[in-house]
Every structure is written in structure tokens, then in C-alpha cells.
Amino acid sequence: MRDLTGFHAVPDRPGYDRYTIEVASPELPCGAAWLANCLLELGVPAWKHWGCDDGAHWAACADGAHRYVGGDNGWSRVLPALRDGRTFRFRADACARVHHVWPDVYLPAARRALFVRDPCDALYSDWRRRLALGEQPGAFPAYCRSRYYHYPVSRLDYLRLFLRTWRREAERAEVHVVRFEDYRADARATLGAILVRLGIDATPAQLAHAVEESSVERVKAEDERLHRLGVVDSTLVRGEPPGESARALDAATLAWLRDEFADVRAWLGYADATPRPHAEAACDDALHDDVIAALHAAGIPLARSSWLALALRDALAGVARAA
């Protein structure tokens, strides 16, 4: 088992002894790569993005610059800034940790953002992606209820737990929430607002450049280029606008899905969210133990007395064990 808390704890790059910025997001299509790519375009390094061991992808230049030498390895269809041979002159005072990890796993960076998407859309988008990749996820409701890898909970409940624990974190510390829907409505305004909160200065021209180089069109073009080269077997990016689940799902399935996420959707400010009027069942102790064991197996050692373990106990209210 690789201890992720050790691997991604520090950048391990000369001149960068710690991460000053943290960008967390669920491990689903949420748009966080847009913000990560904007930061790269603005000169903020994102070493080890999403746990990638990218040490061999970078070459230090004599003048202090960094050259990307990772080749066409597939990452550029998510982060189009990472073009083979490109030279970056990174800021010395900022470094971003970009990840899909639970709160309290790492020592928090000074400034943190949680990038989210309507969980109904995020799950639907992931289902569509798996279909496009040739997987057999089953019908959408069955996919939502299917077990999330080795965890004892469903895909739907894993996402619900992740968002609930980050909500608890945001109650005790400063975490800036960035929504996919706001970025797609006005990318420049959304980026400008979050940069202020992350302490990153940018001129209007730099802001416009970062938005242009991180656009859906730019990402899709890179995705298609890699597909033509045979680097990837299929394209990944569809670029659908917000609200896809409402457009695609039948009324009963949509109502069920929104009810499952009622509390977190209300927290995130989705206008149609209505919290459940009834109390949810208390956490099942055995399920709580098994979730902690699953996190340990994923490289996240977790004491049962830790803050995250206690937050998970609260988040597991109303959550049943996956079949």
C-alpha cells in the first residue's frame, strides 16, 4: 500500500517545500481540471497532480525555468498546458496540490478551494463516459447503486460522503467552493474571483489568456489530437453544458437522485434543492469500520479517533451498505 498522505504531502521539487494552494474535487467529471490548467497558465505549478508521479516529466533549466518533457502521455487532454517541450517560468511563491482526497488527510494549504459540480450531473457524466469507453456500467440507476471499487458503499453514496465531509471541513475552516456551473456561465469572472481568494495576482491579459488556453474547445481539440495519434483509445471530453441530468433523465429518476443529494445540493446553492424533511437513520457502526478499512487500503491511514473518522460517522447517516 502506498501511503498517499506521504507521497502528496509535499511537492518534492527544488525551491518548493510546501503546497500553498489546495484544489480538491470529487473523482468524477467536475471541471476541476479547468482551474488546474488555468493555474498552470498563470505560472502556478501543480506538481504531482491527482497523485501522478510526474518527477520524470519535468526537466530543470539552468535559468530556473522548468521544461515539460513528459511526451504525449495523455495528460494534456485534461491539462492542455502540459505540451511536450513547453517551458514554464513558475512563480516562486505559489504551488498547488490538485487532488480527489478527503479533508484532513493532508496538512491543509494556506488557501483551499473545493471544485464541485451538481452531483446529479457529475454521476450522469461519469456514466456516459464509461459507456463511451466501452465499459458496461448497466442502466444509470443501477450504475449509481453499484459498489464503488473496494468501498462498502455505492458510487452515489461515496460521492455523498465525500461532499458531506468537505461540508464539515468548510464549517470549521476556510474552503472556497467553486462550482462547475459558474465557470461554464462566465469563466473569466469565476477565475478572477477564485484567484483573489487564492492570493494569485493576474493582469486582465493574463486572465484572458488562461481562460482561452483552458477552454472546452481547447481541451476537446487536444483530446482529438491524442486520439488521432493513437495515444488514447477514445476521446474523453464531451463538453456538455450544465443541467444534463435534468435534460436526459426521466422525471422519477431525476427526483430520486435529487432527493438522495438534497442536503449537499442545498449546501452548494442549487436553486431546486430541498432538504429532506425526515431524519435519516444513524450511522451503522460496522459500515463505519469498513469505510475506514477501505480508506486504509486506498493508502489513507486513518485512526478511528481522528477528525475525518468522526466526520465520516456523521456523514454516514442514512447511508446503507452497497450490495
N, C-alpha and C positions, 0 to 999 in steps of 0.2 A: 504494500500500500504506500503510495506517495503521499506525504503529508503536505497538502496544498497550503496549509497555513504557513509552512516554512518556505515553500517554493515561491509563492507570490507575495510574501511579506515585504520584501524589499526589491528594488529594481535590479541590483547586481550589475550596475553599469558605472564606469568611472565618472565621477562628478555628480552622481545621483544616489544619495544614501537613503532616500525615503521617497514614498509617493506623497505628493502634496494634494492631489485630487483623486477622488474615487467616483467611478461611474458604474453603478450596479444596475442590473436588469434581469428579468426572468430569462430562462434559457428557452425562449420561444421567439418567433419573429416579432420584435417590438420596436425596431428602429434605432436601437442604441448605437449601432454601427455608424449611423449618420453623425451623431455627436462625436464619437471617437475619431471619425475621419476629419471632421471639422477641426478638432483639436490638433491633429497631425498637421493639417494645412496651416494652422496658426503657430506651428513651431513647438507644440507641446508633445513630447514623446509619450508613447503608451507601451513601454516595454512589457513583454510577456502578456500581450492582450489575450484575454479569456483563457489564461493558463497556458498559452503557447510557449514552448521552449524555443525562443527565437534568437538565442545568442549567436548562432551561426549565420543568421540572416543580416547581420549588420557588420560593417567594417568602419573602424575609426579612422578618420583622415588626420593628417598632420596638423591641419589648421583648426582642429576642434570640431569640424563637421562630421556627420555620420552618413555613410552611403548604404543604401539598401541593396543587398546582394543575394536576396532570397530566391531570385529567379521567378519564373511563373509557377508559383506553388499553390495557387488557388485562393490565397488570402486577399488578393486585390479585387476579387468580385464582392467582397464585403467591405474592404478598406481600399478603395481605388488609389489612395495616396501612395500605397506601397508598390510602386512600379520599380522593377528591377533596374538598378543603376542610378536611381534618383538620389541626389544628395540633399540632405536636410541640415539646416542650421537651427538646432533646437535651442529653446530658451533654457537658461541655466537654473532658473528659479521655479520651474514647474515640471511636474511629471505625473502622468495619470495612470492609475490602476483601473483597468476596464475588466469587469468580471460578472459572473452569474451567481455569486456566492451569497450566502445568508449573512445577515448583520451579526456583528460581534465575533466573527471568525478571525478577521484581521484587526490589528490596531487601526483605528479609523484615521483616515487622512484628515487634514485640516478642513477641507471643503469637500462636501459629498453631494452627489446627485443620484437619484433613482429614476431611471428612464422606464416608462411604462406605456402600455397600450391597453385599450379596453380589453379585459381578459377574454371576453367572448370572441372578439376579433382575433386575438392572439392565438387562441386554440384553433379557431377555424382556419386561419392562415397556415398554421403548422400542419393541420390535417391535409390541406390542399397541397402543401409542399411535399408531404410524404407520398401522396398519390402521384405527383409529378416525378418523384424519384424512383417510382416503380415498386414502392412498398405496398403492403396490403393491410392498411390500418382498420379496415372494416367501415361500416357506416359511421357517420360522425358521432352520434350519441354513444355508440359502443367504443369508439376511439377515446372519447372523453372519460369513460368509465374504466378503460383498460389500465392495467398496472403501469406505473411509471418506473421503468427499469427495475432495479432491485429493491425499490422502496415499497413499503407495505400499503401505499395509498395510490389512488388513481392519478392520472395526468391532471384532471381537473382539480383534485384536492392538493396535489403538490403545488400547483400554481397558487391556489387559495392560501395554503400555508406560507408560501414564500412572501406573498403580498401582505398577509396579516402580520408576520414577524417584522417586516420592514415598516409597517404602520406603527407597531410598538416602538421600534427604534426611533421613528420620527417624532414620537411623543416625548422622548427623553433627550433627544439631541437634534441638531440642525441637519436636516436632509432635504435638499431641494428636489421636488418632484417635477420631472419634465415629461409631458405627455406626447405620444406619437401624433395625436390628432392636432395638437397645437403646432407642432413642427410642420405637418403637411399643410396646414392652413396658412401659415406665414413663417417660413423657415428663417428668414433674416431676423424678424422680431424675436422669435423664440431663441435663436442662437445669441442674439445681443443680450437678452435678459439673463440667460444662464451664465454667460461669460462674466457678467457683473458679479454674480453670486459666487462664481468660481475664482474670482480675482484675476481674470485674464484681460489685459488691455488689448484692444484691436481697433485699428482705424476703419472707417466705413469701407475703404477699398479692400482691406484685408478681410473684413466680414463678408463682403460680396464675393470675393474670390473663394473663400472657404465654402460658402453655400453653393456656389456654382460647381466646384470640384467634388462636392458631396451629394449632388442631386440624384434623384431616382434615375433620371436619364443617363447620367454618367455611370452609375452603378450597373444599370442594365447593359450598357454598351460594353463595359469591361467583362461582365458575366458572359455575354455573347462572344466576345473575342476569345476568352479562355475556352469556351465550348468549341469554337471553330478550330482552335489549336489542338484540341483533344486533351487539354489539361484536366478538364472536368467532363463527366459523362453526360450531364444535362444542365440546363440553366436553372438557376435557383430563384431569381428575383422576378416577381410578378408585378410589383408596384401598385397594387390595388389601393384605392383611397380608403379612408376610414369608413366604418359602418358596413363592412362586407357581410358580417354575420346577419345583420338585420335585413340586408337585401337578399341573402341566399337561403336562410333557414326558414322553415315553416313556423307559423305563429306559436305552436305549442312547444317546439324545441327551443325557440328563442326565449320564450317565457320561462321555461325550466332553467336554462342556462343563466339568464339574468338573475333569477332567484337564488341560484347557488352562489353567485358572486355579489349578492345585494350589498353586503356590508362594505366590501372593499371598493366596489364601484361607487358607492356613496362617498366614501373617504376620498376617492380620486376625483370626485366632482363631475361624474357623468350625470347629465340632467335627468335622465329617465330612471335613475337608480332609486329604489325604495327599500330601505332596510326591512328585514323580516320582522313581523310583529310578535313572533313567538320566540321563546327562549330555546336555545339549542342544547342538546344533551352534553353533559360534562365529558371531559377527555377520558378516553379509555386508557388505563394505566399500562396495560400490555402493549397497546398500539404505540403509546408514547415511548416505551422502552425500545420497541422495534424500529421506530423512526430514528432514534438516537444511534442505534446499532447500524442502520443503513448509512447515516451520515459518516460514521466512523469508517465504514467500508469504502466510502467515496473519498476518503483522505481528509476528513474533518473530525479529528478527535474532539470529543465533547463530554465534559463532566456533567453528570446529572444535576449538579447544583449550580451550573453556570447560568448566566443571564439568558442565553439562547435556549437552553433546555427548558427553563421556566416559561419563556415566551412561547415556545412550541406547545407547552401544555395548554396554555390559554388558546392558542391558535387552533388546536385540535378539537375544540368544542364543536360538536355536530358533525365531525368527520368520521367516516366508517372505514374499516379495513377493506382494501381492494380484494376482489375475488382472485 
